[in-house]
């Protein structure tokens, strides 16, 4: 199976579906990762942005992904672009990868880049635009998704859970490579908090650890 993970920023691909990527890779699936917002960077200088790209390549290898692609969309600036422009660039990646399953951000996230990207993916992956895409799943992003509901956005209510018990420690090790993005406990992006989150979702389904997803579309 061909899998495409579309995330806004370097580290989102691990925070959300990192363990699931590892599980897909272990099953022999072909996983591609698109980090969409690697153009004009409003948070970091060029040197740090280049370092993040290099780290992303190491992370992708550690997760077992076949490739990591870098978009040129502006970091923390997707809401300054027309949705059609963002969707067009996503469409190009979907056409090149031809995935059966896509993972992307949840639409109720407090981070605007995440919300805009989710909407753009929904546009680009419409059945008559991307006929090969059978499943579209949305992941949570620690430190962002949980703050959507207080801002009036829909809360994250997953319908699909993936047992990542065998892959949790490697997910945490991969995230630890993003040294500029990790935070000390009890921050949601600390190693301890990410492990606690995975174990909490695991307890829902009777597993040691899990990741949770909202189903945007699924064709059987």
Backbone bond lengths (Angstrom), bond angles and torsions (degrees), N, CA, C in turn:
res aa  C-N    CA-C-N  psi(-1)  N-CA   C-N-CA  omega(-1)  CA-C   N-CA-C  phi
1 X - - - 1.459 - - 1.524 109.82 -
2 X 1.322 116.10 141.20 1.460 121.14 175.77 1.529 109.26 -96.07
3 X 1.323 115.14 127.21 1.464 122.97 -176.76 1.521 108.61 -118.04
4 X 1.322 117.01 138.05 1.461 121.41 174.64 1.525 108.97 -125.34
5 X 1.323 115.77 122.55 1.468 122.30 175.31 1.523 107.03 -103.63
6 X 1.329 116.09 120.83 1.465 121.12 -179.07 1.517 107.91 -113.71
7 X 1.321 116.18 108.82 1.459 120.49 179.55 1.513 109.48 -124.07
8 X 1.319 115.55 158.35 1.456 120.32 -175.22 1.521 111.64 -76.29
9 X 1.321 117.19 -50.36 1.460 121.55 -168.99 1.526 111.80 -126.65
10 X 1.332 116.96 152.48 1.458 119.15 171.82 1.528 110.63 -57.88
11 X 1.269 117.30 123.69 1.469 133.06 -179.76 1.516 111.75 113.23
12 X 1.351 117.75 -26.15 1.474 119.95 178.67 1.518 111.57 -61.50
13 X 1.334 116.90 -34.64 1.460 120.75 -176.88 1.529 111.62 -66.76
14 X 1.337 117.12 -21.65 1.468 120.66 176.71 1.522 110.05 -93.57
15 X 1.326 116.78 -44.66 1.470 120.87 -178.86 1.524 111.42 -53.93
16 X 1.332 116.46 -44.25 1.459 119.92 -178.07 1.519 112.97 -83.23
17 X 1.349 117.60 -78.04 1.469 119.95 -171.93 1.520 115.12 -105.76
18 X 1.329 118.87 26.36 1.459 120.11 -175.53 1.519 114.04 -56.14
19 X 1.321 117.19 -45.78 1.460 120.38 178.65 1.512 112.31 -67.17
20 X 1.321 116.23 -34.88 1.470 120.87 178.84 1.521 110.72 -69.14
21 X 1.342 117.06 -37.70 1.468 120.26 174.73 1.530 109.59 -59.08
22 X 1.332 116.34 -46.51 1.458 120.50 178.25 1.530 111.55 -58.58
23 X 1.311 116.61 -40.38 1.472 120.45 -179.19 1.524 110.62 -68.10
24 X 1.340 117.01 -41.80 1.467 119.84 176.13 1.522 110.74 -60.11
25 X 1.333 116.04 -45.87 1.462 120.12 -178.14 1.529 110.81 -62.51
26 X 1.329 116.35 -40.97 1.464 120.56 179.54 1.525 111.74 -63.80
27 X 1.340 116.07 -28.43 1.466 121.12 179.56 1.527 112.16 -84.42
28 X 1.341 116.53 -2.44 1.452 119.75 179.30 1.509 114.76 92.91
29 X 1.331 117.91 6.18 1.462 120.64 178.26 1.527 110.14 -73.73
30 X 1.310 116.03 151.88 1.471 122.58 179.36 1.523 108.98 -94.65
31 X 1.308 116.82 109.49 1.461 122.22 -175.40 1.527 110.45 -105.39
32 X 1.329 115.62 126.65 1.466 122.11 172.15 1.522 107.99 -115.08
33 X 1.321 115.81 144.26 1.464 121.55 179.86 1.517 109.05 -121.19
34 X 1.329 116.52 128.25 1.461 122.06 172.37 1.518 108.80 -108.83
35 X 1.326 116.73 119.86 1.457 122.43 171.39 1.525 105.81 -99.70
36 X 1.310 116.04 101.44 1.465 120.81 -164.77 1.521 114.49 -73.45
37 X 1.330 117.29 -35.13 1.471 120.40 -170.63 1.521 111.39 -102.02
38 X 1.300 116.03 69.85 1.466 120.74 179.24 1.524 110.74 -120.25
39 X 1.335 116.67 26.67 1.450 121.23 176.27 1.513 109.75 -95.65
40 X 1.336 116.82 -129.04 1.459 120.85 177.74 1.523 109.12 -53.36
41 X 1.302 116.97 122.22 1.450 121.23 -173.54 1.519 109.99 -110.13
42 X 1.333 115.82 112.74 1.457 120.49 -175.82 1.530 112.20 -85.08
43 X 1.323 117.47 -13.32 1.465 119.92 -177.49 1.526 112.55 -99.53
44 X 1.339 116.53 -29.20 1.449 119.88 -173.06 1.524 110.27 -128.59
45 X 1.313 115.90 157.87 1.452 120.93 171.75 1.512 110.61 -77.29
46 X 1.322 117.08 172.91 1.457 121.50 -177.54 1.520 112.21 -60.04
47 X 1.318 116.86 -39.75 1.459 120.39 -178.18 1.527 111.09 -62.98
48 X 1.337 116.57 -44.80 1.462 120.01 179.80 1.523 111.03 -68.31
49 X 1.352 116.68 -36.94 1.461 120.15 178.30 1.529 110.38 -62.69
50 X 1.321 117.35 -41.54 1.463 120.79 178.33 1.526 110.87 -65.45
51 X 1.326 115.84 -37.50 1.469 119.24 178.07 1.524 110.87 -64.93
52 X 1.327 116.56 -39.28 1.460 120.39 177.89 1.527 111.31 -63.50
53 X 1.320 116.85 -39.21 1.459 119.99 177.46 1.526 110.66 -61.72
54 X 1.324 115.78 -45.30 1.459 119.75 179.37 1.528 110.83 -61.97
55 X 1.327 116.43 -40.00 1.462 120.27 177.36 1.523 110.58 -64.70
56 X 1.330 116.56 -39.53 1.463 120.64 -179.95 1.519 111.92 -60.19
57 X 1.319 116.42 -36.24 1.465 119.89 177.99 1.528 110.75 -66.45
58 X 1.332 117.07 -39.43 1.461 121.05 176.94 1.527 110.57 -65.94
59 X 1.333 115.89 -40.70 1.466 120.52 179.88 1.527 110.21 -64.32
60 X 1.328 116.68 -44.92 1.463 120.58 179.87 1.529 110.88 -59.04
61 X 1.316 115.66 -42.19 1.472 119.81 177.68 1.526 110.51 -63.31
62 X 1.324 116.18 -41.08 1.464 120.47 -179.21 1.531 111.44 -66.61
63 X 1.336 116.34 -32.90 1.460 120.69 179.54 1.534 112.68 -80.81
64 X 1.329 116.08 -11.65 1.459 119.72 179.83 1.512 113.96 88.74
65 X 1.335 117.43 13.03 1.464 120.81 178.65 1.526 109.74 -71.46
66 X 1.333 116.44 147.42 1.461 120.75 179.27 1.524 111.18 -73.32
67 X 1.335 116.39 -35.29 1.462 119.71 -176.71 1.517 109.87 -156.55
68 X 1.331 115.25 154.85 1.457 121.42 170.51 1.523 106.83 -124.20
69 X 1.316 115.85 130.65 1.457 123.17 -178.46 1.523 108.95 -111.15
70 X 1.312 116.95 147.31 1.457 121.33 -177.90 1.529 109.83 -118.31
71 X 1.344 115.51 118.98 1.454 120.16 175.32 1.520 110.64 -82.14
72 X 1.315 115.69 166.21 1.466 120.05 -178.93 1.522 112.28 -109.43
73 X 1.340 116.34 21.12 1.461 120.33 179.62 1.529 109.98 -75.42
74 X 1.328 117.77 150.64 1.467 120.17 -174.39 1.522 113.51 -74.76
75 X 1.318 115.17 131.56 1.464 121.97 176.27 1.529 108.98 -66.91
76 X 1.343 115.95 128.15 1.463 123.00 -178.11 1.529 111.26 59.11
77 X 1.343 115.09 32.97 1.455 118.79 179.62 1.512 114.21 -143.11
78 X 1.336 118.44 13.50 1.455 119.95 -178.79 1.520 112.39 -62.84
79 X 1.341 116.62 -29.54 1.461 119.28 -179.75 1.526 112.34 -74.41
80 X 1.328 117.76 -2.73 1.467 121.10 175.38 1.523 111.43 -92.65
81 X 1.332 117.24 -5.99 1.456 122.15 -178.63 1.520 110.82 -105.90
82 X 1.317 115.93 156.10 1.465 120.43 172.51 1.524 108.64 -68.70
83 X 1.329 117.29 138.90 1.463 120.75 -179.30 1.524 110.79 -57.44
84 X 1.319 117.27 -36.23 1.462 120.19 -179.46 1.530 111.59 -62.72
85 X 1.343 117.15 -33.93 1.462 120.20 178.37 1.522 111.00 -68.01
86 X 1.340 116.10 -42.60 1.469 120.16 178.34 1.530 109.61 -64.92
87 X 1.325 116.74 -45.76 1.463 120.96 -178.53 1.522 111.51 -62.96
88 X 1.324 117.20 -36.55 1.457 120.51 -179.52 1.533 111.10 -62.23
89 X 1.318 116.43 -39.06 1.460 119.52 -179.82 1.533 111.00 -71.95
90 X 1.324 115.84 -33.29 1.465 119.24 175.52 1.528 109.82 -68.29
91 X 1.316 116.64 -40.29 1.464 121.17 178.92 1.518 111.28 -57.72
92 X 1.323 116.76 -38.84 1.464 120.58 179.79 1.522 111.34 -62.67
93 X 1.320 116.23 -40.28 1.466 119.76 178.96 1.519 111.07 -69.33
94 X 1.329 116.48 -42.70 1.465 119.90 178.54 1.528 110.42 -60.10
95 X 1.316 116.61 -42.26 1.465 120.53 179.58 1.521 111.28 -63.42
96 X 1.337 116.60 -37.83 1.461 120.52 -178.25 1.522 112.54 -73.55
97 X 1.336 116.71 -37.95 1.470 121.09 -176.25 1.525 111.53 -87.12
98 X 1.336 117.04 -35.22 1.466 123.77 -177.62 1.525 112.02 56.65
99 X 1.335 117.65 57.11 1.468 120.41 -175.90 1.529 112.72 -79.23
100 X 1.320 114.79 156.18 1.459 121.08 170.83 1.530 110.94 -93.39
101 X 1.317 115.99 -24.69 1.462 121.69 -177.40 1.522 109.53 -136.32
102 X 1.330 116.12 137.38 1.459 121.89 178.73 1.518 108.88 -125.07
103 X 1.326 115.40 137.00 1.461 122.79 170.70 1.528 107.99 -113.78
104 X 1.338 116.23 134.57 1.452 119.80 175.62 1.522 109.82 -150.73
105 X 1.329 115.86 -177.32 1.465 121.03 -176.27 1.530 112.03 -67.30
106 X 1.319 115.07 158.86 1.466 122.63 174.84 1.524 110.16 -80.64
107 X 1.323 116.58 142.18 1.470 121.58 -174.27 1.526 114.42 -74.06
108 X 1.331 117.87 -10.73 1.454 120.38 179.61 1.519 113.71 -99.55
109 X 1.319 116.94 17.94 1.461 121.98 -176.83 1.534 110.78 -75.32
110 X 1.324 117.03 145.90 1.469 120.93 -179.34 1.524 111.85 -71.35
111 X 1.319 117.51 -23.99 1.466 121.29 179.51 1.530 109.25 -76.80
112 X 1.324 116.87 122.53 1.461 120.24 -175.24 1.526 112.91 -66.39
113 X 1.327 116.91 -36.22 1.467 118.69 175.67 1.524 109.94 -56.41
114 X 1.319 116.84 -43.05 1.462 120.99 -178.95 1.530 110.73 -63.50
115 X 1.318 116.41 -43.44 1.471 120.09 -178.47 1.524 111.58 -66.21
116 X 1.320 116.00 -46.51 1.468 119.73 -179.11 1.522 110.31 -63.48
117 X 1.326 116.07 -41.80 1.460 119.17 -179.59 1.520 111.04 -63.66
118 X 1.312 117.28 -41.69 1.466 121.03 177.71 1.524 110.85 -58.63
119 X 1.320 116.27 -45.37 1.470 119.87 -179.88 1.530 110.50 -65.03
120 X 1.333 116.46 -40.91 1.460 120.18 179.88 1.523 111.65 -64.66
121 X 1.333 116.49 -38.91 1.465 120.43 177.09 1.524 110.17 -64.32
122 X 1.328 116.89 -41.47 1.464 120.53 178.48 1.527 111.03 -60.26
123 X 1.322 116.14 -37.76 1.473 120.69 177.57 1.525 110.17 -69.00
124 X 1.326 115.82 -48.15 1.467 120.50 -175.22 1.525 112.51 -67.97
125 X 1.329 117.20 -27.84 1.465 120.92 -174.64 1.520 113.15 -101.32
126 X 1.340 117.27 16.74 1.461 118.76 176.63 1.533 110.66 -56.68
127 X 1.334 117.81 145.69 1.467 120.39 -173.21 1.521 114.67 -52.93
128 X 1.316 117.72 -38.87 1.465 118.13 -178.17 1.523 112.38 -83.56
129 X 1.344 116.90 -6.51 1.462 120.55 174.93 1.525 111.59 -98.84
130 X 1.326 116.42 -34.77 1.469 121.85 -178.69 1.522 107.78 -134.11
131 X 1.312 116.07 80.27 1.465 121.03 -172.17 1.519 113.24 -65.44
132 X 1.325 117.00 -24.20 1.453 119.17 -178.36 1.506 114.40 -76.75
133 X 1.342 117.50 -17.40 1.463 121.27 -177.32 1.530 109.39 -78.74
134 X 1.300 115.91 114.56 1.467 121.15 -178.80 1.527 112.33 -99.29
135 X 1.341 116.63 -27.39 1.465 120.67 -175.01 1.516 109.93 -136.23
136 X 1.333 115.01 133.20 1.465 121.82 176.36 1.525 107.34 -127.39
137 X 1.340 115.82 115.73 1.457 121.94 -176.53 1.518 110.54 -118.90
138 X 1.330 116.40 145.71 1.460 121.85 -178.52 1.526 109.92 -115.44
139 X 1.324 115.27 132.24 1.463 120.82 -177.66 1.526 111.41 -106.64
140 X 1.309 115.68 159.03 1.457 121.27 174.64 1.520 109.76 -86.17
141 X 1.321 116.04 156.22 1.459 122.14 176.91 1.522 107.75 -125.05
142 X 1.309 116.38 112.03 1.464 121.26 -177.10 1.516 111.30 -55.64
143 X 1.310 116.29 133.84 1.467 127.95 -179.37 1.516 113.10 84.50
144 X 1.334 117.88 -1.90 1.465 121.18 178.25 1.529 113.00 -125.37
145 X 1.329 116.23 -48.57 1.469 119.48 -175.08 1.523 111.96 -65.09
146 X 1.331 116.45 -37.94 1.465 118.65 -176.36 1.525 113.28 -67.57
147 X 1.342 117.58 -14.19 1.456 120.72 -179.61 1.527 113.28 -100.35
148 X 1.326 116.37 6.66 1.459 118.95 177.24 1.510 113.10 -71.80
149 X 1.342 116.15 -43.71 1.467 119.89 -176.41 1.523 113.01 -61.10
150 X 1.345 120.93 -44.51 1.468 120.02 177.96 1.529 113.16 -61.01
151 X 1.346 116.42 -20.99 1.464 120.11 178.97 1.524 112.12 -92.30
152 X 1.339 116.75 7.89 1.458 120.53 177.81 1.513 114.77 91.21
153 X 1.327 117.47 10.14 1.462 122.23 179.64 1.528 109.73 -94.32
154 X 1.326 117.63 158.43 1.468 119.59 -178.94 1.515 111.73 -65.05
155 X 1.311 116.67 136.50 1.463 120.86 -178.81 1.528 110.30 -76.32
156 X 1.316 114.96 161.02 1.462 122.75 -175.37 1.526 109.71 -83.91
157 X 1.331 116.31 109.54 1.471 122.17 178.55 1.524 108.57 -121.36
158 X 1.324 118.15 92.96 1.470 120.86 -174.93 1.519 113.46 -70.40
159 X 1.332 114.39 150.55 1.465 121.22 173.39 1.527 112.20 -117.76
160 X 1.329 116.61 -12.59 1.468 119.71 179.07 1.529 109.24 -125.60
161 X 1.323 114.73 136.32 1.460 121.44 179.07 1.529 108.96 -125.42
162 X 1.314 115.81 137.43 1.458 120.72 179.22 1.523 108.13 -116.61
163 X 1.316 115.83 122.98 1.472 121.77 178.34 1.528 108.45 -71.42
164 X 1.335 116.82 114.41 1.469 120.64 179.36 1.527 111.03 -115.57
165 X 1.317 116.56 26.15 1.469 120.50 -176.73 1.524 111.97 -53.73
166 X 1.330 116.64 -40.09 1.456 120.67 -176.73 1.527 112.63 -78.65
167 X 1.323 117.08 -8.03 1.466 120.78 -172.16 1.527 113.68 -123.50
168 X 1.318 117.50 -0.12 1.463 120.27 -173.37 1.533 111.99 -60.83
169 X 1.316 117.20 -48.59 1.463 118.95 -175.13 1.527 111.76 -64.05
170 X 1.319 117.62 -36.96 1.462 119.79 177.85 1.528 110.98 -69.22
171 X 1.327 117.62 -35.86 1.470 120.33 173.89 1.533 109.71 -59.13
172 X 1.319 116.57 -46.99 1.457 120.54 -179.16 1.524 111.34 -64.34
173 X 1.321 116.52 -37.84 1.468 120.51 177.84 1.530 110.38 -65.66
174 X 1.329 116.21 -39.65 1.466 120.03 179.43 1.526 110.42 -65.17
175 X 1.322 116.82 -43.27 1.460 119.07 179.59 1.524 111.09 -64.30
176 X 1.310 116.75 -33.12 1.464 120.60 -178.82 1.526 112.70 -62.85
177 X 1.341 117.13 -19.05 1.458 120.35 176.62 1.525 111.36 -66.45
178 X 1.328 116.73 -26.53 1.462 121.16 177.78 1.531 108.79 -82.01
179 X 1.291 116.06 73.45 1.466 120.08 -173.35 1.532 112.78 -63.21
180 X 1.326 117.77 -30.60 1.466 119.72 -179.41 1.525 112.00 -78.25
181 X 1.327 117.76 -12.85 1.467 121.72 -176.95 1.523 112.62 -104.59
182 X 1.322 118.01 -18.25 1.462 120.39 179.69 1.526 110.05 -77.93
183 X 1.307 115.28 151.73 1.459 121.86 -178.82 1.525 109.10 -132.02
184 X 1.325 118.01 158.69 1.464 120.33 177.86 1.531 110.92 -75.26
185 X 1.318 115.35 152.90 1.467 121.96 173.53 1.522 109.31 -56.42
186 X 1.345 119.48 138.57 1.461 127.58 11.50 1.530 114.23 -101.14
187 X 1.310 119.23 27.70 1.466 121.05 177.88 1.533 109.50 -60.40
188 X 1.361 117.67 143.22 1.463 120.33 -179.39 1.530 114.12 -58.82
189 X 1.353 117.37 -22.39 1.460 119.93 179.49 1.530 111.52 -100.44
190 X 1.296 116.65 23.30 1.467 120.22 170.44 1.531 108.16 -85.56
191 X 1.307 115.80 156.81 1.468 120.32 178.81 1.529 110.58 -58.82
192 X 1.330 115.90 -42.25 1.463 120.09 -178.09 1.534 111.71 -63.52
193 X 1.346 116.13 -41.54 1.465 119.51 -178.82 1.523 111.40 -69.56
194 X 1.330 116.80 -38.40 1.463 119.64 178.44 1.530 110.99 -64.98
195 X 1.325 116.29 -38.32 1.460 119.06 176.76 1.531 110.22 -66.45
196 X 1.324 116.77 -42.75 1.469 120.18 179.63 1.527 110.87 -62.07
197 X 1.336 116.94 -39.61 1.469 120.79 179.12 1.526 110.40 -62.97
198 X 1.322 116.10 -45.62 1.462 120.11 -179.80 1.529 111.10 -63.75
199 X 1.312 116.26 -38.58 1.471 118.67 -179.82 1.529 111.17 -72.35
200 X 1.323 116.77 -32.22 1.463 119.50 176.21 1.524 110.90 -64.93
201 X 1.348 116.82 -45.90 1.467 118.70 176.69 1.522 110.14 -64.12
202 X 1.329 117.17 -36.54 1.455 119.32 177.64 1.511 112.48 -61.05
203 X 1.330 116.40 -37.57 1.465 119.62 -179.60 1.528 111.93 -64.04
204 X 1.328 116.96 -24.57 1.466 120.53 178.63 1.527 111.04 -65.78
205 X 1.347 115.66 -34.78 1.467 119.15 -175.55 1.531 112.55 -111.67
206 X 1.322 116.84 9.64 1.457 119.73 178.13 1.521 113.40 75.08
207 X 1.340 116.24 33.43 1.459 121.08 178.57 1.518 109.40 -121.53
208 X 1.321 116.61 165.00 1.460 120.93 178.56 1.523 111.83 -67.40
209 X 1.338 116.80 -34.07 1.464 121.25 -178.99 1.520 108.97 -160.50
210 X 1.327 115.84 149.72 1.461 119.78 -178.68 1.520 110.31 -153.82
211 X 1.320 115.92 162.35 1.462 123.79 167.50 1.513 107.64 -117.46
212 X 1.336 115.76 149.47 1.461 120.58 -173.54 1.527 110.23 -120.26
213 X 1.329 115.75 148.19 1.463 121.60 -175.94 1.526 111.14 -140.92
214 X 1.318 114.83 146.41 1.457 121.56 169.66 1.514 108.15 -94.18
215 X 1.325 116.70 133.26 1.447 121.33 -179.76 1.528 108.97 -85.56
216 X 1.323 115.75 115.02 1.456 120.45 176.26 1.518 110.69 -85.78
217 X 1.332 115.87 -40.00 1.471 120.49 176.36 1.500 109.34 -157.58
218 X 1.322 116.92 143.64 1.459 120.99 175.72 1.513 108.69 -149.57
219 X 1.321 115.41 126.37 1.455 121.85 179.62 1.517 108.70 -114.21
220 X 1.315 116.01 120.75 1.466 120.30 -178.21 1.533 110.35 -97.40
